[in-house]
Amino acid sequence: MTALNPKSAATVQQDNHPYKVMAIYKFASLPDAETLKTPLAAFCCGREIKGTLILAPEGINGTVAGTPEAIDALADFLFVSGPFGARLLGAETKYSFADAAPFLRMKVRLKPEIVTLRAPEADPSKQVGTYVEPEDWNELIDRNDVVLVDTRNDYEVGLGTFQRALDPKTASFVEFKDYVAKNLDPVRDKKVAMFCTGGIRCEKASSYLLSQGFEEVFHLKGGILKYLEVTPKEASRFAGECFVFDERVSVGHGLELGDATLCRACRHPLTEADRQHKHFAEGLSCPYCIDDTAKHEAAAERQKQMDLAKKRGTAHLGDAVAEIAAKAKARKQALAEESRARNEDN
């Protein structure tokens, strides 16, 4: 096989995990995105790769998982041998591993943008902020003259963020423009540093700030995930866990599986404290959706259909979701027990 993308993140060998997860994005000119959709979907489905890839005229974004061999073949298809030519070379690509399949099906979607901001003036292919390597991030954000902004949505920030970071409290990225207009000033805020999960949102956010007259804009290269991968825990400025958009829910330092789970009713990430809350009911409700009757009814109906399918001896999509969640939960419990055992030995 031809050599993979030279800028892909280095993969730590973890042979005990059967699934390899690939997160990728790049702002690149793909006016033929619609034509590219079918061969990309066929390639992934033919190798039982599952997840979601978004194609747009401005580039590619998504996360997929499969066997290590299948994901390596996909990397070659995207960067070298497939219909993309060399347009995706240099894409920000991260690899991690999982014990259970993180996704249930394969989707290749066409969208106007790979990350929705609805601001045509934000064009990372024309201008973007200064990339900061994870190794240099601590020094930058420790400075008193730097305004640090978390560009993720409120439910992501709730699981973990960098110390001193401002939380825009957005429900979606399109609200970021309003936050900037109301809270940031290019005359007052001379240096602005931003971060997000994998780096893609920050590229667009930094491009937007530059278009609004901000002169010194920085963003964390590779995002929180790259920072957690390469930064020793004892030197980290990141507190908590990083939300990821699959059934792993969250990861911590070294990209190890985190403790968070998902509410099956509203899909909000839950901490251990959330799961101990009086309004939490497994599979039915949580503190964040306790007043949303429609979500509770939908969750109850889903559970009913799963029970009926079980009685009939047939499969239900919810069974697969529940199985993945159960495996993730068991893995987290095992890790917690190992940690306690090590502490007792010490």
matplotlib code that plots the C-alpha trace (Angstrom):
import matplotlib.pyplot as plt

x = [0.0, 1.2, 2.4, -0.4, -0.9, 2.4, 0.6, -1.6, -1.3, 1.0, -0.8, 0.1, -0.2, -3.0, -3.3, -5.8, -8.5, -10.3, -11.6, -9.6, -11.2, -10.3, -11.3, -10.5, -11.1, -9.7, -10.8, -10.2, -11.7, -14.2, -16.6, -17.2, -18.4, -21.6, -19.7, -17.3, -20.1, -20.9, -17.4, -16.5, -19.6, -19.1, -15.4, -16.4, -19.4, -17.4, -15.0, -17.6, -16.4, -19.1, -19.5, -20.2, -18.3, -19.5, -18.6, -19.1, -17.6, -15.3, -13.9, -14.4, -15.1, -16.1, -15.3, -15.4, -14.3, -13.5, -10.8, -7.2, -6.7, -9.9, -9.1, -5.5, -7.0, -9.4, -6.5, -4.8, -8.0, -8.5, -4.9, -3.4, -5.2, -8.8, -10.7, -9.7, -6.2, -3.9, -6.5, -6.8, -3.1, -2.2, -5.7, -5.9, -6.2, -6.4, -6.5, -7.7, -9.0, -12.1, -13.2, -16.7, -17.9, -18.5, -21.0, -24.0, -24.1, -22.1, -23.3, -21.7, -23.6, -23.5, -23.8, -23.2, -20.5, -18.5, -18.9, -22.0, -21.4, -23.4, -20.8, -19.4, -16.7, -15.2, -13.1, -10.2, -8.9, -8.1, -7.2, -6.9, -5.5, -2.0, -1.8, -0.3, 1.2, 0.0, 3.5, 3.3, -0.3, 0.3, 2.7, 0.3, -2.8, -0.9, -0.3, -2.5, -2.9, -4.5, -8.3, -9.1, -12.3, -13.9, -15.7, -17.7, -21.3, -22.5, -23.0, -19.5, -18.0, -19.9, -17.8, -14.4, -12.5, -9.2, -8.6, -9.6, -11.5, -14.6, -17.7, -19.9, -22.8, -23.9, -26.4, -25.0, -22.0, -24.1, -24.6, -20.9, -21.2, -23.6, -21.2, -18.4, -20.4, -21.6, -18.5, -15.3, -13.8, -10.9, -9.7, -9.7, -9.0, -5.7, -4.9, -7.5, -6.8, -9.5, -9.9, -12.4, -12.5, -10.4, -9.5, -12.0, -14.4, -11.5, -10.2, -13.5, -13.9, -10.4, -11.1, -14.3, -12.5, -9.9, -12.7, -14.1, -10.9, -9.2, -5.5, -3.9, -5.9, -4.5, -6.0, -4.9, -3.6, -5.4, -7.7, -8.3, -7.9, -4.4, -3.5, -4.8, -2.9, 0.5, 0.4, 1.4, -1.4, 0.6, 1.4, -2.2, -4.3, -7.4, -9.8, -12.4, -13.1, -13.5, -16.9, -16.7, -19.5, -19.8, -20.7, -17.5, -19.1, -15.8, -12.1, -9.4, -5.7, -4.0, -7.4, -8.4, -12.1, -13.8, -16.4, -19.3, -22.4, -25.3, -28.9, -30.9, -33.8, -32.1, -28.5, -27.0, -23.6, -23.8, -21.2, -21.3, -22.9, -25.6, -26.3, -26.8, -29.3, -32.9, -34.2, -32.0, -33.7, -31.7, -32.8, -35.7, -34.7, -31.9, -31.6, -31.3, -34.5, -36.7, -39.3, -39.3, -42.3, -42.0, -38.4, -39.5, -42.4, -40.2, -37.6, -40.3, -41.7, -38.2, -37.7, -41.1, -40.2, -36.9, -38.7, -41.2, -38.4, -36.7, -39.9, -40.3, -36.7, -35.9, -33.3, -34.0, -31.7, -31.9, -30.5, -27.2, -27.1, -27.7, -25.1, -22.5, -23.4, -23.2, -19.8, -18.5, -20.0, -18.4, -15.0, -15.2, -16.1, -13.2, -10.8, -12.1, -11.6, -8.1, -7.3, -8.7, -6.7, -3.5, -4.1, -4.7, -1.5, 0.4]
y = [0.0, 3.5, 5.6, 7.3, 11.0, 12.4, 14.9, 12.2, 12.1, 9.3, 6.2, 4.5, 0.8, -0.7, -4.3, -5.2, -2.9, -4.4, -1.0, 1.9, 5.3, 7.9, 11.6, 13.8, 17.3, 19.6, 22.8, 22.1, 22.9, 20.1, 21.6, 17.9, 16.9, 15.4, 13.2, 12.1, 10.9, 7.6, 6.1, 7.2, 5.5, 2.4, 2.1, 2.4, 0.1, -2.5, -2.7, -2.5, 1.0, 2.8, 6.4, 9.7, 11.7, 15.1, 16.4, 20.0, 22.4, 23.7, 20.3, 17.1, 16.4, 13.4, 10.4, 6.7, 3.4, -0.1, -2.7, -1.2, -2.7, -1.1, 2.4, 2.2, 1.4, 4.4, 6.7, 5.6, 6.1, 9.6, 10.8, 9.0, 6.5, 7.6, 10.3, 13.1, 13.2, 15.2, 17.6, 16.1, 15.8, 17.6, 16.9, 17.0, 13.3, 11.6, 8.0, 6.3, 2.9, 1.3, -2.0, -1.9, -0.4, 3.3, 3.7, 1.7, 2.6, 4.4, 7.8, 10.1, 13.4, 16.4, 19.8, 23.4, 23.7, 21.1, 23.2, 25.4, 29.1, 30.7, 33.5, 33.6, 36.0, 33.2, 31.3, 29.3, 28.6, 32.4, 33.4, 31.7, 32.4, 31.3, 27.6, 26.8, 23.4, 21.5, 21.7, 25.5, 25.9, 26.2, 29.0, 31.0, 30.6, 31.3, 34.9, 37.6, 39.5, 36.6, 36.1, 32.4, 31.3, 27.8, 27.7, 24.5, 24.3, 24.5, 20.7, 20.0, 22.7, 21.2, 18.0, 19.8, 22.8, 24.7, 26.7, 30.4, 29.7, 31.8, 29.8, 31.4, 29.2, 28.5, 25.8, 25.7, 27.1, 29.6, 31.5, 32.2, 35.3, 36.8, 36.0, 37.7, 40.8, 41.1, 40.1, 40.5, 43.8, 44.0, 47.2, 45.9, 42.2, 42.4, 38.7, 36.0, 32.2, 29.6, 25.9, 23.2, 19.4, 18.6, 22.0, 22.4, 24.8, 27.0, 27.3, 28.8, 30.8, 32.3, 33.2, 34.9, 36.9, 38.1, 39.2, 41.2, 43.2, 41.1, 41.2, 38.5, 35.3, 31.9, 28.5, 25.1, 22.9, 19.5, 20.7, 19.3, 15.7, 16.3, 18.2, 15.3, 12.8, 14.4, 16.4, 14.7, 14.7, 16.4, 19.3, 19.6, 22.8, 20.9, 20.0, 17.3, 15.2, 15.9, 15.1, 13.1, 12.6, 8.8, 6.1, 6.5, 9.8, 11.2, 10.7, 11.8, 12.2, 9.7, 9.5, 6.9, 6.2, 8.8, 8.4, 10.2, 8.5, 9.7, 10.2, 8.0, 10.4, 13.8, 12.6, 15.1, 13.9, 12.9, 12.9, 10.5, 13.3, 13.6, 9.9, 10.2, 13.0, 12.3, 13.1, 10.5, 7.4, 5.0, 5.2, 7.5, 10.9, 13.0, 16.4, 18.2, 16.9, 16.3, 18.9, 17.6, 15.2, 14.6, 13.2, 11.0, 9.6, 8.9, 7.2, 5.1, 4.1, 3.1, 0.9, -0.6, -1.5, -3.0, -5.2, -6.3, -7.1, -9.2, -11.1, -11.8, -12.8, -10.1, -7.4, -3.8, -0.9, 0.2, -3.1, -2.3, 1.2, -0.4, -3.0, -0.4, 1.7, -1.4, -2.3, 1.2, 1.4, -2.0, -0.8, 2.4, 0.4, -2.0, 1.0, 2.5, -0.8, -1.1, 2.4, 1.8, -1.4, 0.4, 3.1, 0.5, -1.3, 2.0]
z = [0.0, -0.8, 2.2, 4.1, 4.6, 5.9, 8.3, 9.9, 13.6, 14.8, 15.8, 19.1, 18.6, 20.7, 19.4, 22.1, 20.6, 17.5, 16.2, 14.8, 14.8, 12.3, 12.7, 9.7, 8.4, 5.8, 4.2, 0.5, -2.8, -3.6, -6.2, -7.3, -3.8, -5.1, -7.6, -4.9, -2.6, -4.3, -4.6, -1.1, 0.4, -1.7, -0.5, 3.1, 3.0, 1.1, 4.1, 6.8, 7.9, 9.8, 10.9, 9.2, 6.6, 5.5, 2.0, 1.0, -1.6, 1.1, 2.2, 4.3, 7.9, 9.9, 12.0, 11.0, 12.5, 11.3, 11.5, 11.5, 8.0, 6.7, 8.2, 6.8, 3.3, 3.7, 4.4, 1.3, -0.7, 0.6, 0.4, -2.5, -4.7, -4.7, -6.8, -4.4, -5.9, -3.7, -2.5, 1.0, 1.6, 4.8, 6.3, 10.1, 10.9, 14.3, 15.2, 18.3, 19.3, 20.7, 22.2, 20.6, 17.3, 18.0, 15.1, 13.8, 10.1, 7.4, 6.1, 3.6, 3.6, 1.3, 3.0, 2.1, 4.8, 6.7, 9.8, 9.8, 10.7, 7.9, 7.5, 3.9, 5.1, 7.1, 4.6, 6.0, 2.6, 2.3, 5.8, 9.1, 12.5, 13.8, 14.5, 17.9, 18.5, 21.6, 23.1, 23.0, 24.1, 27.8, 27.4, 25.3, 27.5, 30.7, 29.4, 31.0, 27.8, 26.0, 25.9, 25.8, 24.2, 24.0, 20.7, 21.5, 22.5, 26.1, 26.6, 25.5, 27.7, 30.6, 30.5, 30.5, 29.3, 29.7, 32.8, 32.5, 29.2, 28.4, 27.7, 25.0, 26.2, 22.6, 21.7, 18.1, 16.3, 14.3, 17.6, 17.8, 15.6, 18.1, 21.0, 19.3, 18.5, 22.1, 24.1, 22.1, 20.9, 18.3, 19.9, 23.5, 22.9, 21.1, 21.4, 21.2, 21.5, 20.7, 20.8, 20.0, 19.9, 16.8, 15.4, 12.6, 14.3, 15.3, 11.8, 10.8, 14.0, 13.6, 10.0, 11.1, 13.8, 11.3, 9.0, 11.9, 12.4, 15.1, 14.4, 16.5, 16.5, 17.7, 17.7, 19.1, 16.2, 16.3, 19.0, 22.5, 21.2, 20.0, 23.2, 25.3, 23.2, 23.6, 26.8, 30.0, 32.5, 35.2, 32.8, 31.5, 31.7, 30.6, 33.4, 32.9, 29.8, 26.2, 24.6, 21.3, 18.9, 19.1, 21.6, 23.5, 24.7, 26.2, 26.3, 28.8, 28.7, 26.3, 24.6, 27.1, 27.4, 29.7, 32.4, 30.7, 29.3, 27.2, 28.2, 25.8, 25.9, 25.0, 24.1, 26.6, 28.1, 31.7, 34.5, 37.4, 39.5, 36.8, 37.0, 40.7, 40.3, 41.4, 37.9, 36.2, 35.0, 32.9, 29.3, 30.1, 31.5, 33.0, 34.8, 31.4, 29.9, 33.0, 31.7, 28.2, 28.1, 24.4, 24.8, 27.7, 25.7, 22.7, 25.0, 26.6, 23.2, 22.0, 25.1, 24.5, 20.9, 22.1, 24.6, 22.0, 19.5, 22.2, 22.9, 19.1, 18.9, 16.3, 16.3, 17.0, 16.2, 19.9, 20.9, 19.1, 20.8, 24.2, 23.6, 22.6, 25.7, 28.0, 26.7, 27.1, 30.6, 31.5, 30.2, 32.3, 35.4, 34.8, 34.4, 37.6, 39.5, 38.2, 39.3, 42.8, 43.0, 42.1, 44.7, 47.4, 46.4, 46.8]

ax = plt.figure().add_subplot(projection="3d")
ax.plot(x, y, z, "-o")
ax.set_aspect("equal")
plt.show()
